[in-house]
Every structure is written in C-alpha cells, then in structure tokens.
Amino acid sequence: MKSVKNIQKITKAMKMVAASKLRAIQTKTENSRGLWQPFTALLGDLPSADVKKNVVVTISSDKGLCGGINSTSVKISKGLHKLNSGPEKETKYVILGEKAKAQLVRDSKKDIELIITELQKNPLNYTQVSVLADEILKNVEYDALRIVFNKFQSVVSFVPTVSTVLSPEIVEREAESGGKLGDLDSYEVEGGETKGEILQNLAEFQFSCTMFNAVLENACSEQGARMSAMDSSSRNAGDMLDRLTLTYNRSRSIFYHLCMLSW
C-alpha cells in the first residue's frame, strides 16, 4: 500500500510538470504554423512525388512515459521506407530523439544516415532548429525529405503527419512538367539571382521552417500524451490502493476474530 501511494504521488507530480511544459510550448507551436504555411501555398506538399533518393526524418522524444506517440512515428517511418524503396531507389533515415533511435537501430541500422538526440535539453527556438536543419542538409543527399511527426490538436489528441520537402532540382522538374508546381513560372523574379539559386534558398528555408514547426508540434504532443498517461496511471494506482485497502481490512478483521477465538 505504501509503495502504491508513492507511485501515485510520482505520477501526479509528473502530470503537473507535463501540464506546465505544455502551456509553455503550446503558444510557440501555434505561432510556428504561420512559418511553413506560405511554403505549402507556394511550393505545395507533394507526398506522392516519385524520386530516387528519399530521406525519412523521424522526430521522436528523448524520454518515455508518453503513450504510443513514438511507436506511431516509427511505424509510419518504416511504412514510408518500404513504400519508397526499390531497385533504382534509395531511402535513408535521419533520426531525432532517443526513442526512435532505440527502435530503428535494431532492424534498420544500415539505413540510418544521421542521429540527433537531446534536442529538448534547452528551450526550443528557430535558431537551434535551423542549425540542425543545416547539419542535415550538409550530410545527407536527397531528392525528397519526408518529415514524420505528431501534429498537436489537443491534450488527448494528436495526428501522425508527414510533410514533404523536395530538393530544388525536383521542384524545377515538377514545375517544368506542368504539374502542381507549374504556376511557379508565372512569378516575376527581381534581382540578380537565377531561378536555380532562388529555388535552392527556398528549399533550405522551407526545410528549416517545416522542421521548426514539426519539432514543436511533436514536443506539444509528447507533453499532452504524458499528461494523459500519467493521469491514467494515477487513477489506476488509486484503484489498486482501494483494492489493497479492502484486502488489508478484511485480513485484519479475520486475524482479529481468530485471536479472539484462541483467547
């Protein structure tokens, strides 16, 4: 009974800590959505783009006790890997977070290009994430970056999401083919930069903005899921404590009657 009471105190404290962290990060997350939305309007989000070099960027947490959000991200990442693999295709992983690392290293170690952990050791900001995005772009060759994360909706609800960022060459190819990006040619370009240079800058900026939003959304989902998990654990501990108390009282009553009879 004493052990269960101690566990209940811990889970209640963890729920309060998660609630405090969620409040601190939720406003920042909602504001970050305005960064990537203009890129979606301009360049679109083409998950069905058929390319040779795919990189799946899997975002997860460094700590556990937050339900199944990390398992969901890993499951979707494996599905994308399988879907975009083939004789003439190559799919690699970039992993953010200890939990995805632990799951993917077991059966996909040869396909992992880069692992980044302890992302939330310091408060998240755009500068920090843009440095990480630059590190990824320097070390990984890609035609399409497929960012897997959990989009925050409410404390009890998150949606597994995939955002696609295409390389400048693929964007130019898609624009020339007259597909969804065909309208890019209708824009006037001012300054001395060529179309290729502009697309390069746009692709890099789009990736850093999308990454920033994805990391915040996933952090929000993590704290919401942890709140829910700890609340459930506290209630389960309370139910177990009630059952143990009932058993204890019954045993004590039986022991008392046996003592009286022997007396």
Secondary structure as GFF3:
##gff-version 3
##sequence-region A 1 263
A	DSSP	alpha_helix	2	43	.	.	.	ID=ss1
A	DSSP	beta_strand	53	59	.	.	.	ID=ss2
A	DSSP	alpha_helix	69	83	.	.	.	ID=ss3
A	DSSP	beta_strand	90	96	.	.	.	ID=ss4
A	DSSP	alpha_helix	98	108	.	.	.	ID=ss5
A	DSSP	three_ten_helix	109	111	.	.	.	ID=ss6
A	DSSP	beta_strand	112	116	.	.	.	ID=ss7
A	DSSP	alpha_helix	126	139	.	.	.	ID=ss8
A	DSSP	beta_strand	144	154	.	.	.	ID=ss9
A	DSSP	beta_strand	157	166	.	.	.	ID=ss10
A	DSSP	alpha_helix	168	176	.	.	.	ID=ss11
A	DSSP	three_ten_helix	182	186	.	.	.	ID=ss12
A	DSSP	alpha_helix	195	262	.	.	.	ID=ss13
###
